[in-house]
Amino acid sequence: MKLHDDLHNYYEKIVLENIEQRGLDHKYDEDVMADLCCTALNRLPARYIRFDVDMEFYLPTDERTEMEARVKEAVDYALSQISKKKQFQP
Protein backbone atom coordinates (compact mmCIF):
# COMPACT_ATOMS: atom_id res chain seq x y z
CA MET A 1 0.00 0.00 0.00
CA LYS A 2 1.22 3.49 -0.86
CA LEU A 3 -0.41 6.17 1.27
CA HIS A 4 -0.15 8.86 -1.38
CA ASP A 5 -1.95 6.62 -3.88
CA ASP A 6 -4.58 5.09 -1.61
CA LEU A 7 -5.52 7.85 0.83
CA HIS A 8 -6.08 11.59 0.70
CA ASN A 9 -7.47 14.40 2.77
CA TYR A 10 -11.05 15.16 1.71
CA TYR A 11 -10.56 18.82 2.61
CA GLU A 12 -8.18 19.09 -0.36
CA LYS A 13 -11.12 18.57 -2.71
CA ILE A 14 -13.31 21.11 -0.94
CA VAL A 15 -10.52 23.71 -0.86
CA LEU A 16 -9.96 23.29 -4.59
CA GLU A 17 -13.70 23.57 -5.26
CA ASN A 18 -13.83 26.79 -3.24
CA ILE A 19 -10.84 28.22 -5.10
CA GLU A 20 -12.38 27.38 -8.48
CA GLN A 21 -15.78 28.82 -7.49
CA ARG A 22 -14.09 32.11 -6.62
CA GLY A 23 -12.00 32.12 -9.79
CA LEU A 24 -8.80 32.37 -7.77
CA ASP A 25 -7.13 29.75 -9.93
CA HIS A 26 -7.29 32.23 -12.83
CA LYS A 27 -6.18 35.20 -10.74
CA TYR A 28 -2.96 33.80 -9.25
CA ASP A 29 0.03 31.89 -10.61
CA GLU A 30 0.98 28.36 -9.53
CA ASP A 31 3.37 29.51 -6.79
CA VAL A 32 0.72 31.68 -5.15
CA MET A 33 -1.85 28.92 -5.55
CA ALA A 34 0.47 26.45 -3.80
CA ASP A 35 0.95 28.90 -0.91
CA LEU A 36 -2.79 29.55 -0.78
CA CYS A 37 -3.66 25.84 -0.65
CA CYS A 38 -1.01 25.01 1.95
CA THR A 39 -2.04 27.90 4.20
CA ALA A 40 -5.74 27.05 3.95
CA LEU A 41 -5.24 23.30 4.47
CA ASN A 42 -3.03 23.90 7.50
CA ARG A 43 -5.96 25.69 9.14
CA LEU A 44 -8.29 22.73 8.63
CA PRO A 45 -8.46 19.34 10.31
CA ALA A 46 -7.46 16.28 8.33
CA ARG A 47 -10.26 14.08 7.05
CA TYR A 48 -8.60 11.15 5.34
CA ILE A 49 -10.55 8.93 2.99
CA ARG A 50 -9.92 6.40 0.25
CA PHE A 51 -12.73 7.23 -2.16
CA ASP A 52 -14.48 10.59 -2.67
CA VAL A 53 -17.70 8.87 -3.67
CA ASP A 54 -17.99 7.22 -0.24
CA MET A 55 -17.62 10.55 1.51
CA GLU A 56 -20.08 12.29 -0.77
CA PHE A 57 -22.66 9.54 -0.37
CA TYR A 58 -22.44 9.09 3.42
CA LEU A 59 -21.65 12.65 4.55
CA PRO A 60 -24.71 14.31 6.12
CA THR A 61 -25.74 17.59 4.48
CA ASP A 62 -25.27 19.63 7.66
CA GLU A 63 -21.73 18.28 8.09
CA ARG A 64 -20.88 19.08 4.47
CA THR A 65 -22.23 22.63 4.98
CA GLU A 66 -20.08 23.02 8.08
CA MET A 67 -17.01 21.76 6.22
CA GLU A 68 -17.63 24.22 3.38
CA ALA A 69 -17.94 27.10 5.88
CA ARG A 70 -14.66 26.10 7.51
CA VAL A 71 -13.01 25.95 4.10
CA LYS A 72 -14.30 29.43 3.19
CA GLU A 73 -12.83 30.82 6.42
CA ALA A 74 -9.52 29.03 5.81
CA VAL A 75 -9.26 30.30 2.22
CA ASP A 76 -10.18 33.83 3.36
CA TYR A 77 -7.41 33.65 5.95
CA ALA A 78 -4.93 32.33 3.38
CA LEU A 79 -5.81 35.19 1.01
CA SER A 80 -5.23 37.73 3.76
CA GLN A 81 -1.83 36.19 4.55
CA ILE A 82 -0.81 36.17 0.91
CA SER A 83 -1.83 39.81 0.45
CA LYS A 84 0.24 40.77 3.52
CA LYS A 85 3.23 38.89 2.10
CA LYS A 86 2.88 40.65 -1.27
CA GLN A 87 2.80 44.06 0.44
CA PHE A 88 6.22 43.48 1.99
CA GLN A 89 7.94 42.24 -1.16
CA PRO A 90 10.09 44.78 -3.04
Secondary structure as GFF3:
##gff-version 3
##sequence-region A 1 90
A	DSSP	alpha_helix	3	6	.	.	.	ID=ss1
A	DSSP	beta_strand	8	9	.	.	.	ID=ss2
A	DSSP	alpha_helix	10	22	.	.	.	ID=ss3
A	DSSP	alpha_helix	24	27	.	.	.	ID=ss4
A	DSSP	alpha_helix	30	42	.	.	.	ID=ss5
A	DSSP	beta_strand	48	49	.	.	.	ID=ss6
A	DSSP	alpha_helix	52	58	.	.	.	ID=ss7
A	DSSP	alpha_helix	61	87	.	.	.	ID=ss8
###
